Amino acid sequence: MPPVLPTALTDFVDQVVPILQKRGLFRTEYAGPTLRENLGLERPANRLARAPATHGEASLDVAQAAFG
């Protein structure tokens, strides 16, 4: 069975990447623990969180709680 990746890629990672890291041209560690942080993306708003109630909605919620 052939290898999944060509050996040239392994050679590049093993030999060239350390040189680039020493020169400061390739990162040695990631900025954060998640892919989102490493790509510099903002965390999206929680779409399941309820939006703040307006004055009319708050009154409706209180009325529904009181009168079922």
URKA-V618782 format. One record per pair of residues at least 12 apart in sequence whose C-alpha atoms are under 10 Angstrom apart, sorted by the first residue. I is the first residue (numbers start at 1). J is the second residue. Records with the same first field share a line. If there is no record, write none. Layout:
I = J ; J
//
This chain:
none
//
